[in-house]
């Protein structure tokens, strides 16, 4: 008998349609992990509400689009449990238990909270939900007994706090909830079409599944090497947004063509952009078609969400029954 796979937990917030940074920073890693781990992938809509609480109805559509996107790119609901966080209310029960045993000082020292303080105040998202985000994250992981969590370097402080919360809970009540371990993933710095870091707040994103015409239009707006003022001026693709995108989407042969043509002025920036747009469209073509099919088949999409959420909830109920028994606390029990 083969050994049981370790359980991996991860999620994405439905605050905006996915862009290519989400693919290279997270989704690509998920696809590679499906056969190695027992994967639980969550659309964390409660986490999203800390930013989108003024327009909560938008979250509903984004939840469906996010699931369609995942499946279109290769997340297999037969291999992985795909679910929606708010459809597993046991997560909030465990969150309240964790909140009661988490010292304020632990949350106040989280660097991602302190570093984003001014930005959160500016967009009116400086709230308790965002402050307690790491505690809810700990509940997300622990309710399904997650062993592994894929993280980038900037997410390590959150995961370490989750480990501390779970460790203290285990110490207080004699439980054996796993302390999740990090699976380090490469999180490349993805630049936007204007040369700054890709961000929806800058309006410089490339959607993950865009129509060919939109890709062509966005590619035409991309920054090129400022040294190429005239067609016959040589340039450096390393200083060009277009050159950086070629590294993500183009073959070694095409990248060699870009380097040779740009540094010798053998090709124009328009030629370079046209080749890039064609390569991006080729990369997106099949997932775009699959996503359209899913969105046109709401029953299938609802089935994926409901079946995955039901499975996730059954597992969550087991954990909650277990911790209540250990705590000798029955508050919040549903009849």
Secondary structure, DSSP 8 states (H G I E B T S, - for coil): ------EEEEEE--SS--BHHHIIIIIHHHHHHTTTSEEEEEE-HHHHHHHHGGGTHHHHHHHHHHHHHHHHHT--TTTSEEEEGGG-THHHHHHHHHHHHS-HHHHHT-HHHHHTHHHHHHTT--SHHHHTHHHHHHHHHHTTT--EEEE-GGGHHHHHHHHHHHHHHHHHH-------EEEE------B-TTSSB--GGGT---BSS--HHHHHHHHHHS---TT--STT----GGG-HHHHHHHHHS-HHHHHHHHHHHHTT-S-HHHHHHHHHHHHHHHHHHHHHHHHHHHT-HHHHHHHHHHHHHHHHHHHHHHHHHHHHHHT--TT---
